[in-house]
Amino acid sequence: HFASFLSMFKLLVIGVIIIGRDPFALIGMQAPGIWEWGQGNKIYACMMVFFLSNMIENQLMSTGAFEITLNG
């Protein structure tokens, strides 16, 4: 289930990057440097989020941590 959460979180992060809203300001935090970089390089930031999260999702799925058993 963590892989499906990661997939939805990935889409949310990409959407926030594209829209340009600062989620850290909503909770009263200063935006980290990686967020500032992502706002200046939206295409690269979206590609980085997409590929890194896909790599993690594939690793989670290939470890066998999500095996389905039938009658056992």
C-alpha positions in Angstrom: 0.0 0.0 0.0 2.9 2.3 0.5 3.7 2.1 -3.2 0.2 3.4 -4.1 0.5 6.1 -1.5 3.9 7.1 -3.1 2.3 7.2 -6.5 -0.4 9.6 -5.3 2.1 11.7 -3.4 4.2 12.0 -6.5 1.3 13.4 -8.5 0.5 15.8 -5.7 4.1 17.1 -5.5 4.3 17.5 -9.3 1.0 19.4 -9.3 2.2 21.7 -6.5 5.5 22.3 -8.4 3.6 23.2 -11.6 1.1 25.4 -9.9 3.9 27.2 -8.0 2.2 27.4 -4.6 4.5 27.3 -1.6 3.2 24.6 0.8 5.7 25.5 3.4 4.3 29.0 3.8 0.9 27.4 4.7 2.4 25.8 7.7 4.6 28.7 8.6 8.0 27.3 7.6 10.6 28.8 5.4 10.9 27.1 2.0 14.0 24.9 1.7 16.6 25.5 -1.0 15.5 22.5 -3.0 12.0 24.0 -3.3 13.4 27.3 -4.5 15.5 25.4 -7.1 12.4 23.5 -8.2 10.4 26.6 -8.7 13.2 28.0 -10.9 13.6 24.7 -12.9 10.1 23.3 -13.0 10.6 20.9 -15.8 13.7 19.3 -14.3 12.1 19.2 -10.8 9.0 17.4 -12.1 11.2 14.9 -14.0 13.3 14.3 -11.0 10.3 13.7 -8.7 8.8 11.4 -11.4 11.8 9.3 -12.0 13.0 9.0 -8.4 9.6 8.1 -7.1 9.2 5.5 -9.9 12.5 4.0 -9.0 11.4 3.7 -5.3 8.0 2.3 -6.4 9.7 -0.3 -8.6 12.1 -1.3 -5.8 9.2 -1.7 -3.4 7.3 -3.9 -5.8 10.3 -6.0 -6.8 11.3 -6.8 -3.3 8.4 -9.1 -2.8 7.1 -7.0 0.1 3.7 -7.0 -1.5 3.2 -10.7 -2.3 -0.3 -12.0 -2.6 -1.1 -15.5 -1.3 -4.1 -17.6 -2.0 -5.3 -20.2 0.5 -2.2 -20.0 2.5 
